[in-house]
Amino acid sequence: MPKKVERRDTNTLAFDIVQQVTGQRPKDDEGKNPAAVALGRLGGIKGGKARAQALTPEKRAEIARKAAQKRWKGSD
């Protein structure tokens, strides 16, 4: 499950970027296993294409139908 994205205002984001670039604060991804990061990226790059090839046209239509229903349901 993806991490929840923290929303920050523009000034805070700019401040954090400047601190990281100048070396005053380490990057958020330090401490991660580089091999695991590379494998995750590789899977992410080829994932959508591989999934599309594996799905039947009927299954793709079903997924698209569900997505459209959710999208157009509205917030009652």
C-alpha positions as CSV (number, residue, x, y, z in Angstrom):
1,M,0.0,0.0,0.0
2,P,1.5,3.4,-0.9
3,K,2.4,5.8,1.8
4,K,0.0,8.6,2.5
5,V,1.2,11.8,0.8
6,E,1.8,14.6,3.2
7,R,0.5,17.9,1.8
8,R,2.7,20.9,2.5
9,D,2.4,24.5,1.4
10,T,4.7,25.9,-1.2
11,N,6.9,27.8,1.2
12,T,7.5,24.8,3.4
13,L,8.2,22.6,0.4
14,A,10.7,25.1,-1.0
15,F,12.5,25.4,2.4
16,D,12.8,21.6,2.7
17,I,14.2,21.4,-0.8
18,V,16.8,24.1,-0.1
19,Q,17.9,22.3,3.1
20,Q,18.3,19.0,1.2
21,V,20.2,20.5,-1.7
22,T,22.6,22.4,0.6
23,G,23.2,19.3,2.7
24,Q,21.6,20.7,5.9
25,R,19.1,17.8,6.0
26,P,19.4,14.3,4.5
27,K,17.1,13.2,1.7
28,D,14.0,11.2,2.7
29,D,15.1,8.1,0.8
30,E,18.4,7.7,2.6
31,G,18.6,4.4,4.5
32,K,16.6,2.5,1.9
33,N,18.1,-0.5,0.3
34,P,19.2,0.6,-3.2
35,A,18.7,-2.9,-4.6
36,A,15.1,-2.9,-3.3
37,V,14.5,0.5,-4.7
38,A,15.8,-0.6,-8.1
39,L,13.6,-3.7,-8.2
40,G,10.5,-1.6,-7.2
41,R,11.2,0.9,-9.9
42,L,11.7,-1.9,-12.5
43,G,8.4,-3.4,-11.6
44,G,6.6,-0.1,-11.7
45,I,8.0,0.7,-15.1
46,K,6.9,-2.5,-16.7
47,G,3.8,-3.1,-14.5
48,G,1.1,-1.3,-16.5
49,K,2.1,-2.7,-19.8
50,A,2.4,-6.3,-18.5
51,R,-1.0,-6.1,-16.8
52,A,-2.7,-4.7,-19.9
53,Q,-1.3,-7.6,-22.0
54,A,-2.5,-10.1,-19.4
55,L,-6.1,-8.8,-19.2
56,T,-8.8,-10.0,-21.5
57,P,-10.8,-7.4,-23.4
58,E,-13.8,-8.4,-21.2
59,K,-11.9,-7.9,-18.0
60,R,-10.5,-4.6,-19.1
61,A,-14.1,-3.4,-20.0
62,E,-15.3,-4.5,-16.6
63,I,-12.5,-2.6,-14.8
64,A,-13.2,0.5,-16.9
65,R,-17.0,0.2,-16.2
66,K,-16.4,0.1,-12.4
67,A,-14.0,3.0,-12.6
68,A,-16.5,5.1,-14.5
69,Q,-19.3,4.3,-12.1
70,K,-17.1,5.3,-9.1
71,R,-16.0,8.5,-10.9
72,W,-19.5,9.6,-11.9
73,K,-21.3,8.5,-8.7
74,G,-20.8,11.9,-7.1
75,S,-20.5,12.8,-3.4
76,D,-24.0,12.4,-2.1
